[in-house]
Amino acid sequence: MHDITTRPRTVGLRTAIMVAIGQVPAQVKTHALGQLTEAYEAASRYVGATDYDHDRMEDLHEQVCSWEATARRSGATTSEIRAAKTAGGVRAAAEQ
């Protein structure tokens, strides 16, 4: 006869969930660095705008600071943050 258990087999599911949860900080960091690059690019482009508005620039600066803080909380190093900002500045300069 077969040994029948009434307990559900959740060991594999638990392992999969724990692995997925473990990957979240790295995914958040990657996303935040990408958003930081885009926000810095937008702010860099706007500095040279002919219709410059201090309120708009303040909003862009706030976005940069917010994404930088999110990246830092997610484990990004200072050099990773600097690289993201540099990439945004380079992309903005290439468009002008």
Biotite code that builds the C-alpha atoms (Angstrom):
import biotite.structure as struc

atoms = struc.array([
    struc.Atom([0.000, 0.000, 0.000], chain_id="A", res_id=1, res_name="MET", atom_name="CA", element="C"),
    struc.Atom([0.950, 3.605, -0.501], chain_id="A", res_id=2, res_name="HIS", atom_name="CA", element="C"),
    struc.Atom([1.720, 5.861, 2.389], chain_id="A", res_id=3, res_name="ASP", atom_name="CA", element="C"),
    struc.Atom([-0.877, 8.610, 2.112], chain_id="A", res_id=4, res_name="ILE", atom_name="CA", element="C"),
    struc.Atom([-0.364, 11.873, 3.947], chain_id="A", res_id=5, res_name="THR", atom_name="CA", element="C"),
    struc.Atom([-3.009, 14.473, 4.438], chain_id="A", res_id=6, res_name="THR", atom_name="CA", element="C"),
    struc.Atom([-0.494, 17.292, 4.846], chain_id="A", res_id=7, res_name="ARG", atom_name="CA", element="C"),
    struc.Atom([-0.038, 19.469, 1.775], chain_id="A", res_id=8, res_name="PRO", atom_name="CA", element="C"),
    struc.Atom([3.449, 19.537, 0.347], chain_id="A", res_id=9, res_name="ARG", atom_name="CA", element="C"),
    struc.Atom([4.452, 23.154, 0.787], chain_id="A", res_id=10, res_name="THR", atom_name="CA", element="C"),
    struc.Atom([8.211, 22.885, 1.212], chain_id="A", res_id=11, res_name="VAL", atom_name="CA", element="C"),
    struc.Atom([8.831, 23.728, -2.453], chain_id="A", res_id=12, res_name="GLY", atom_name="CA", element="C"),
    struc.Atom([6.344, 26.573, -2.350], chain_id="A", res_id=13, res_name="LEU", atom_name="CA", element="C"),
    struc.Atom([7.879, 28.020, 0.800], chain_id="A", res_id=14, res_name="ARG", atom_name="CA", element="C"),
    struc.Atom([11.327, 27.845, -0.739], chain_id="A", res_id=15, res_name="THR", atom_name="CA", element="C"),
    struc.Atom([10.116, 29.562, -3.903], chain_id="A", res_id=16, res_name="ALA", atom_name="CA", element="C"),
    struc.Atom([8.455, 32.320, -1.891], chain_id="A", res_id=17, res_name="ILE", atom_name="CA", element="C"),
    struc.Atom([11.557, 32.893, 0.218], chain_id="A", res_id=18, res_name="MET", atom_name="CA", element="C"),
    struc.Atom([13.754, 33.056, -2.886], chain_id="A", res_id=19, res_name="VAL", atom_name="CA", element="C"),
    struc.Atom([11.371, 35.561, -4.497], chain_id="A", res_id=20, res_name="ALA", atom_name="CA", element="C"),
    struc.Atom([11.303, 37.697, -1.362], chain_id="A", res_id=21, res_name="ILE", atom_name="CA", element="C"),
    struc.Atom([15.091, 37.617, -1.245], chain_id="A", res_id=22, res_name="GLY", atom_name="CA", element="C"),
    struc.Atom([15.288, 39.034, -4.772], chain_id="A", res_id=23, res_name="GLN", atom_name="CA", element="C"),
    struc.Atom([13.060, 42.040, -4.092], chain_id="A", res_id=24, res_name="VAL", atom_name="CA", element="C"),
    struc.Atom([15.713, 44.419, -2.676], chain_id="A", res_id=25, res_name="PRO", atom_name="CA", element="C"),
    struc.Atom([17.969, 43.913, -5.701], chain_id="A", res_id=26, res_name="ALA", atom_name="CA", element="C"),
    struc.Atom([15.056, 44.506, -8.065], chain_id="A", res_id=27, res_name="GLN", atom_name="CA", element="C"),
    struc.Atom([14.025, 47.652, -6.188], chain_id="A", res_id=28, res_name="VAL", atom_name="CA", element="C"),
    struc.Atom([17.622, 48.915, -6.279], chain_id="A", res_id=29, res_name="LYS", atom_name="CA", element="C"),
    struc.Atom([17.885, 48.291, -10.025], chain_id="A", res_id=30, res_name="THR", atom_name="CA", element="C"),
    struc.Atom([14.573, 50.033, -10.664], chain_id="A", res_id=31, res_name="HIS", atom_name="CA", element="C"),
    struc.Atom([15.468, 52.987, -8.430], chain_id="A", res_id=32, res_name="ALA", atom_name="CA", element="C"),
    struc.Atom([18.825, 53.474, -10.159], chain_id="A", res_id=33, res_name="LEU", atom_name="CA", element="C"),
    struc.Atom([17.093, 53.448, -13.552], chain_id="A", res_id=34, res_name="GLY", atom_name="CA", element="C"),
    struc.Atom([14.538, 55.989, -12.372], chain_id="A", res_id=35, res_name="GLN", atom_name="CA", element="C"),
    struc.Atom([17.320, 58.100, -10.863], chain_id="A", res_id=36, res_name="LEU", atom_name="CA", element="C"),
    struc.Atom([19.066, 58.161, -14.241], chain_id="A", res_id=37, res_name="THR", atom_name="CA", element="C"),
    struc.Atom([15.857, 59.261, -15.965], chain_id="A", res_id=38, res_name="GLU", atom_name="CA", element="C"),
    struc.Atom([15.042, 61.905, -13.344], chain_id="A", res_id=39, res_name="ALA", atom_name="CA", element="C"),
    struc.Atom([18.574, 63.318, -13.461], chain_id="A", res_id=40, res_name="TYR", atom_name="CA", element="C"),
    struc.Atom([18.419, 63.374, -17.248], chain_id="A", res_id=41, res_name="GLU", atom_name="CA", element="C"),
    struc.Atom([15.122, 65.292, -17.150], chain_id="A", res_id=42, res_name="ALA", atom_name="CA", element="C"),
    struc.Atom([16.513, 67.779, -14.629], chain_id="A", res_id=43, res_name="ALA", atom_name="CA", element="C"),
    struc.Atom([19.708, 68.251, -16.646], chain_id="A", res_id=44, res_name="SER", atom_name="CA", element="C"),
    struc.Atom([17.726, 68.853, -19.824], chain_id="A", res_id=45, res_name="ARG", atom_name="CA", element="C"),
    struc.Atom([15.427, 71.316, -18.083], chain_id="A", res_id=46, res_name="TYR", atom_name="CA", element="C"),
    struc.Atom([18.275, 73.489, -16.779], chain_id="A", res_id=47, res_name="VAL", atom_name="CA", element="C"),
    struc.Atom([18.837, 74.772, -20.307], chain_id="A", res_id=48, res_name="GLY", atom_name="CA", element="C"),
    struc.Atom([15.148, 75.215, -21.122], chain_id="A", res_id=49, res_name="ALA", atom_name="CA", element="C"),
    struc.Atom([13.998, 78.565, -22.436], chain_id="A", res_id=50, res_name="THR", atom_name="CA", element="C"),
    struc.Atom([10.794, 78.401, -20.388], chain_id="A", res_id=51, res_name="ASP", atom_name="CA", element="C"),
    struc.Atom([12.645, 77.737, -17.131], chain_id="A", res_id=52, res_name="TYR", atom_name="CA", element="C"),
    struc.Atom([10.369, 77.680, -14.090], chain_id="A", res_id=53, res_name="ASP", atom_name="CA", element="C"),
    struc.Atom([11.712, 77.432, -10.538], chain_id="A", res_id=54, res_name="HIS", atom_name="CA", element="C"),
    struc.Atom([8.746, 75.369, -9.353], chain_id="A", res_id=55, res_name="ASP", atom_name="CA", element="C"),
    struc.Atom([9.246, 72.830, -12.139], chain_id="A", res_id=56, res_name="ARG", atom_name="CA", element="C"),
    struc.Atom([12.963, 72.638, -11.384], chain_id="A", res_id=57, res_name="MET", atom_name="CA", element="C"),
    struc.Atom([12.191, 72.122, -7.708], chain_id="A", res_id=58, res_name="GLU", atom_name="CA", element="C"),
    struc.Atom([9.861, 69.243, -8.614], chain_id="A", res_id=59, res_name="ASP", atom_name="CA", element="C"),
    struc.Atom([12.543, 67.638, -10.772], chain_id="A", res_id=60, res_name="LEU", atom_name="CA", element="C"),
    struc.Atom([15.119, 68.038, -8.009], chain_id="A", res_id=61, res_name="HIS", atom_name="CA", element="C"),
    struc.Atom([12.705, 66.450, -5.541], chain_id="A", res_id=62, res_name="GLU", atom_name="CA", element="C"),
    struc.Atom([12.269, 63.454, -7.872], chain_id="A", res_id=63, res_name="GLN", atom_name="CA", element="C"),
    struc.Atom([16.033, 63.032, -8.131], chain_id="A", res_id=64, res_name="VAL", atom_name="CA", element="C"),
    struc.Atom([16.385, 63.148, -4.345], chain_id="A", res_id=65, res_name="CYS", atom_name="CA", element="C"),
    struc.Atom([13.525, 60.704, -3.832], chain_id="A", res_id=66, res_name="SER", atom_name="CA", element="C"),
    struc.Atom([14.924, 58.109, -6.251], chain_id="A", res_id=67, res_name="TRP", atom_name="CA", element="C"),
    struc.Atom([18.400, 58.574, -4.808], chain_id="A", res_id=68, res_name="GLU", atom_name="CA", element="C"),
    struc.Atom([17.067, 57.896, -1.300], chain_id="A", res_id=69, res_name="ALA", atom_name="CA", element="C"),
    struc.Atom([15.150, 54.839, -2.517], chain_id="A", res_id=70, res_name="THR", atom_name="CA", element="C"),
    struc.Atom([18.256, 53.477, -4.228], chain_id="A", res_id=71, res_name="ALA", atom_name="CA", element="C"),
    struc.Atom([20.360, 54.085, -1.127], chain_id="A", res_id=72, res_name="ARG", atom_name="CA", element="C"),
    struc.Atom([17.800, 52.372, 1.141], chain_id="A", res_id=73, res_name="ARG", atom_name="CA", element="C"),
    struc.Atom([17.811, 49.425, -1.254], chain_id="A", res_id=74, res_name="SER", atom_name="CA", element="C"),
    struc.Atom([21.551, 48.966, -0.930], chain_id="A", res_id=75, res_name="GLY", atom_name="CA", element="C"),
    struc.Atom([22.981, 51.080, -3.746], chain_id="A", res_id=76, res_name="ALA", atom_name="CA", element="C"),
    struc.Atom([26.502, 52.282, -3.145], chain_id="A", res_id=77, res_name="THR", atom_name="CA", element="C"),
    struc.Atom([27.654, 55.859, -3.566], chain_id="A", res_id=78, res_name="THR", atom_name="CA", element="C"),
    struc.Atom([29.505, 54.893, -6.741], chain_id="A", res_id=79, res_name="SER", atom_name="CA", element="C"),
    struc.Atom([26.371, 53.252, -8.202], chain_id="A", res_id=80, res_name="GLU", atom_name="CA", element="C"),
    struc.Atom([24.351, 56.388, -7.469], chain_id="A", res_id=81, res_name="ILE", atom_name="CA", element="C"),
    struc.Atom([27.059, 58.600, -8.953], chain_id="A", res_id=82, res_name="ARG", atom_name="CA", element="C"),
    struc.Atom([27.162, 56.401, -12.064], chain_id="A", res_id=83, res_name="ALA", atom_name="CA", element="C"),
    struc.Atom([23.370, 56.647, -12.480], chain_id="A", res_id=84, res_name="ALA", atom_name="CA", element="C"),
    struc.Atom([23.517, 60.442, -12.244], chain_id="A", res_id=85, res_name="LYS", atom_name="CA", element="C"),
    struc.Atom([26.441, 60.606, -14.659], chain_id="A", res_id=86, res_name="THR", atom_name="CA", element="C"),
    struc.Atom([24.558, 58.443, -17.151], chain_id="A", res_id=87, res_name="ALA", atom_name="CA", element="C"),
    struc.Atom([21.568, 60.788, -16.910], chain_id="A", res_id=88, res_name="GLY", atom_name="CA", element="C"),
    struc.Atom([23.760, 63.831, -17.447], chain_id="A", res_id=89, res_name="GLY", atom_name="CA", element="C"),
    struc.Atom([25.496, 62.237, -20.420], chain_id="A", res_id=90, res_name="VAL", atom_name="CA", element="C"),
    struc.Atom([22.187, 61.294, -22.053], chain_id="A", res_id=91, res_name="ARG", atom_name="CA", element="C"),
    struc.Atom([20.857, 64.825, -21.551], chain_id="A", res_id=92, res_name="ALA", atom_name="CA", element="C"),
    struc.Atom([24.019, 66.361, -23.015], chain_id="A", res_id=93, res_name="ALA", atom_name="CA", element="C"),
    struc.Atom([23.852, 64.051, -26.022], chain_id="A", res_id=94, res_name="ALA", atom_name="CA", element="C"),
    struc.Atom([20.355, 65.303, -26.846], chain_id="A", res_id=95, res_name="GLU", atom_name="CA", element="C"),
    struc.Atom([21.305, 68.985, -26.756], chain_id="A", res_id=96, res_name="GLN", atom_name="CA", element="C"),
])
